[in-house]
């Protein structure tokens, strides 16, 4: 389950699912905390916090992720497509 602010969605990454979010998570073993910031991305210093959560199972291992980013640009730059609902 993926939560961004007050929106919640389900991301299902089967072997056949080749969505950008699934591909990004595949690179980090399903652990959102291991996602790396996109190189060369610049964001404004605007403070408009975005809180995200992800809970789920990847290859039999449970992952729980809970993070607040200073704004949507920082969220996108840091997590790529994973939290795009």
C-alpha positions, -999 to +999 in steps of 0.1 A: +000+000+000+012+035-009+000+066+009+008+102-002-008+128+020-044+118+022-044+096-009-039+059-008-033+034-036-021-001-041+010-009-062+012-045-073+045-056-089+042-090-103+068-105-125+049-092-155+043-057-141+068-034-158+056-001-145+082+026-138+074+024-101+080-014-100+112-010-121+125+015-096+117-007-066+132-037-084+165-019-085+165-015-047+151-049-037+117-034-029+131-011-002+119+025-008+146+038+017+173+027-007+159+048-036+185+075-046+179+111-056+179+118-093+212+134-104+210+170-114+175+177-100+171+211-084+141+220-062+130+253-047+134+259-010+095+260-007+082+244+025+050+225+017+055+191+034+044+159+018+041+128+040+044+094+024+041+058+036+047+025+019+040-009+034+043-042+017+061-075+009+089-078-017+103-113-023+090-124+010+105-096+030+083-069+047+091-033+041+077-003+060+086+032+049+075+065+064+090+098+054+081+135+051+096+155+023+098+193+023+078+196-009+065+176-039+096+183-059+119+168-032+096+138-030+097+132-068+135+138-070+141+114-041+117+086-049+111+088-087+078+073-098+072+052-067+048+076-050+030+090-080-006+082-074 
